[in-house]
Amino acid sequence: MGKPVILVSSVTYAMKGRDLLTRRGVRAYVERIPPSSTTGCGYGIYVPHGADEAERILTENGIKILGRLEQEARP
C-alpha cells in the first residue's frame, strides 16, 4: 500500500496545511513529489493516518485540494 499524499497548489499551502493539521492532532508532513501538470508545484501533504479527515479539515479551512495520490513507499 502506498503513502497517501494530498496534492495542493503550492509549497506555501502544503506548509500551511501541515501546520493546520498538526494543530488539529493529525500527523502531517510536507512531501516532495514529481511535478507534472496534475501535481502542480511538486509538493503535497503526506498524512499517514486519516487522509479523508485531513482533506475535510483542509477544505473547511480554505485550502484547495487538487487531488490525492498514493505515492510508492520507500523501504
TAZIUR-V693288 format. One record per residue. N is the residue number from 0. RES is the residue in one small letter. PHI is phi in whole degrees, -180 to 180 (none if undefined). PSI is psi in radians with two decimals (* if undefined). NEAR is the number of other ideal C-beta (glycine too) atoms within 8 Angstrom. Layout:
BEGIN
{{N;RES;PHI;PSI;NEAR} {N;RES;PHI;PSI;NEAR}}
END
This chain:
BEGIN
{{0;m;none;2.43;3} {1;g;-84;3.11;8} {2;k;-91;2.18;10} {3;p;-74;2.09;11} {4;v;-121;2.17;14} {5;i;-89;2.17;15} {6;l;-87;2.32;13} {7;v;-128;2.98;16} {8;s;-80;-0.30;7} {9;s;-156;2.87;9} {10;v;-65;-0.53;8} {11;t;-63;-0.79;6} {12;y;-68;-0.55;11} {13;a;-64;-0.75;14} {14;m;-70;-0.74;9} {15;k;-62;-0.73;9} {16;g;-64;-0.77;14} {17;r;-58;-0.80;12} {18;d;-65;-0.73;8} {19;l;-61;-0.84;12} {20;l;-64;-0.69;15} {21;t;-62;-0.73;10} {22;r;-63;-0.49;6} {23;r;-90;0.07;7} {24;g;86;0.27;4} {25;v;-106;2.16;12} {26;r;-68;2.28;8} {27;a;-150;2.55;12} {28;y;-138;2.48;7} {29;v;-78;2.26;12} {30;e;-122;2.46;11} {31;r;-85;2.28;5} {32;i;-129;2.75;12} {33;p;-62;2.17;5} {34;p;-68;2.50;7} {35;s;-155;-3.13;5} {36;s;-66;-0.44;3} {37;t;-84;-0.75;7} {38;t;-87;-0.12;13} {39;g;66;-2.05;10} {40;c;-71;-0.32;9} {41;g;95;0.33;8} {42;y;-130;2.60;11} {43;g;-149;-3.11;14} {44;i;-115;2.02;16} {45;y;-87;2.19;13} {46;v;-123;1.84;14} {47;p;-61;-0.62;6} {48;h;-140;2.36;6} {49;g;82;0.71;7} {50;a;-63;-0.62;10} {51;d;-64;-0.78;6} {52;e;-64;-0.70;8} {53;a;-62;-0.76;14} {54;e;-60;-0.74;11} {55;r;-62;-0.82;8} {56;i;-61;-0.80;12} {57;l;-62;-0.83;15} {58;t;-61;-0.78;9} {59;e;-63;-0.37;6} {60;n;-106;0.33;7} {61;g;81;0.28;4} {62;i;-97;2.01;11} {63;k;-73;2.27;8} {64;i;-103;2.22;11} {65;l;-86;-0.37;9} {66;g;158;-2.93;6} {67;r;-145;2.51;10} {68;l;-136;2.79;11} {69;e;-104;1.79;9} {70;q;-81;2.45;11} {71;e;-63;2.24;6} {72;a;-73;2.41;7} {73;r;-88;2.51;3} {74;p;-68;*;2}}
END
